[in-house]
């Protein structure tokens, strides 16, 4: 039977910025959004697109009256550009 080392949790938080700061300060590994991690030079990717990591979809919902609003459409178009998968 294989023995399993207990996991040592250093920080537990639901705040992404706190998690990123803890990792940047050298307190361990974490899954953080690439979009945010790209702005922190102290973070280094260690599992590039590893199989089994969670993925998902982002849905944007607007009020029907705002469907053709230029500002809303500009934000939605920006989200599509920024969040598009890297190629």
N, C-alpha and C positions, 0 to 999 in steps of 0.2 A: 504494500500500500504506500502511495506517495504521500509524504508529509507536505502540508501546505503552510507556508509562513503566514502569519496574520498580517493583514493590511494595516499599515500605520497611516491614519488619517491626520494630516497636519491642519488642514483648513477645510471647513465645510460651510458653504455659503450658496445662496441663490443669486448673489450679485456678481455679474460677469466681470465688472471692472475690478472688484476685490480679488476674484479668482485669478485674473490676468496679472495683477500686481504681485500676488503671492508667487505665482510661477516665475515671473520676471525676476523676483528677488531670490529665486533658487530653492523654493520650498516644495518642489515636486512637479508632477505632470498634471495636465488638465485638458479637457476638450473645450476649446473656445472657438467662436466663429472666425473663420479666416478673414472676413471683412474687418473685424476689429483687431485681430492679431497682427495684421499687416502693418499697423501703425505703431507697434511696439517692437523696436529693434532687438530687445533682449530676449524675445521669445523665438524659439527655434522649432520648426516642425519636425516631429520625430516619427509620425505615422502618416505619411502622405497618402491620402485616399485609401486607407486600408480597408479591406473587405470586412463587412460586418459592422462598420461604423454607421450610426444612424443618419439617415437622410430624410428630407421632407420637402414639402411644398409650402409656399407662402401664398396666401390668398389675400387679395385686397378687396375690400367692400366699400362701396360709396352709396350715398343716398341717391335714388333715381334722379332727383332734381339736379344733382351735381355731375351726372354722367358726362356731360359735354363741357364742363367747366375747364377752362384752359389751365388754371393752376393745379387742379386735381390731376388732369391728364399729364402735366409736366412732372409731377411727383411720381406718378405711376410709371411713366417712361423712364425716369431716372432710376427707380427701383429695378426695373427690368435690366437696365444697363449694368448697374452696380452688382446685382445679385446673379447675373448670368454665369453659368458654369465656365470655369477657365478652360481654354482650349489650347 
